Amino acid sequence: MAKWGEGDPRWIVEERPDATNVNNWHWTEKNATPWSKDKLKALLDGFVIAEAGLECTVTKIDKLDGEATANNRKGKLIFFYEWNIVLLWKGRCNDEEVTGKVSIPNLSEENDVDEVELTVSVDSSNPASEKLKLFMYNIGREKLRKQLDTYIRQLKADFAKGLILPKKDELNGGETAPVKKDKETVYASGFNKKKLDLETVTSDTTKPTGGVKLDVKTLKTTEKFQCRANELFDALTREDMVTAFTRGYVKQELYKGGDFVYFGGNISGKFEDIVPNQKLVQTWRYKQWPSGHYSTVTIELDEKEDHTELKLTQTMIPAAEYEMTRQNWQRYYWDSIRSAFGFGSFLY
């Protein structure tokens, strides 16, 4: 048998007390599921989201299904985790208690934390619940993502300690080559494989997550089109017709909760409500707005004797973007629809 210092170091059995996994060559695995469940409960259960006079609290973790493992192969750390989480939350608005859920169907190593889907819902529909739903969508999701990011970083930091075993010289107090301690290489699994350089977390250095209050405005406008309501509804929802008047890349999923991307990615959001030929409700954002900030767009159609009236209400527009948003609706939506489909324009 080869001795230390001779031959291929991958196959050398070092003189060490445990005599296992020499040079960290073999695959080792640690079950991180129990630790993860405790950590996620500590980070999420009772978590308070407060900003701009509104406050919501996670009251219960209704579902926490999944698993997590930490692995070492050839000195590289590989983490696998996949969680399906449902949170119950409550808040108060206008002296009314509002309750709802946040669903996190796929927290996994295949996605960056800012790509993880968080779906917000409320148990009842009224002005108070809609206001808090929007608050949880715009503010709550980002704060919850930061808690999820803390879990991922602490998982990597805590389980990295015991997976990379010390070598002979380290056990005997001998000199070893300098080790770069501020980074670790992690290979994500799945189709979207990435090599990530992640800072190793050794202490809690998270900055306060309190946000900055954003001044917002509401846009209301009424437009008239010389067409039937179903024709105007098709123009706003059929992918081929949306492509025609936007003159750019379009992606949309026309169902409640479905995503849409217009104008080459400059406009994006979700369909929140669809009433054929009558009403569309969307969460809607312009790419240049502050990260994670969405407005709510409501479009109502009312077919008259010789035309169709469209009423647009858009809430939560950043005040600095209000005038540009108003102009862009007129130019890139209403005028473009009239031009593309010959729906005409009224002079009064």
Salt bridges, closest charged atoms under 4 A:
ASP8 OD2 - ARG10 NH2 2.71
ASP18 OD1 - ARG16 NE 2.51
GLU51 OE1 - LYS143 NZ 3.96
ASP112 OD2 - LYS194 NZ 3.36
GLU142 OE2 - ARG145 NH1 2.79
ASP149 OD2 - ARG153 NE 3.36
GLU223 OE1 - ARG338 NH2 2.82
ASP240 OD2 - ARG238 NH2 2.74
ASP259 OD1 - LYS270 NZ 2.66
GLU272 OE1 - LYS133 NZ 3.50
ASP302 OD2 - LYS304 NZ 2.83
GLU303 OE2 - ARG228 NH1 3.24
ASP306 OD1 - HIS307 ND1 2.74
GLU323 OE2 - ARG326 NH2 2.41
ASP335 OD1 - ARG338 NH1 3.59
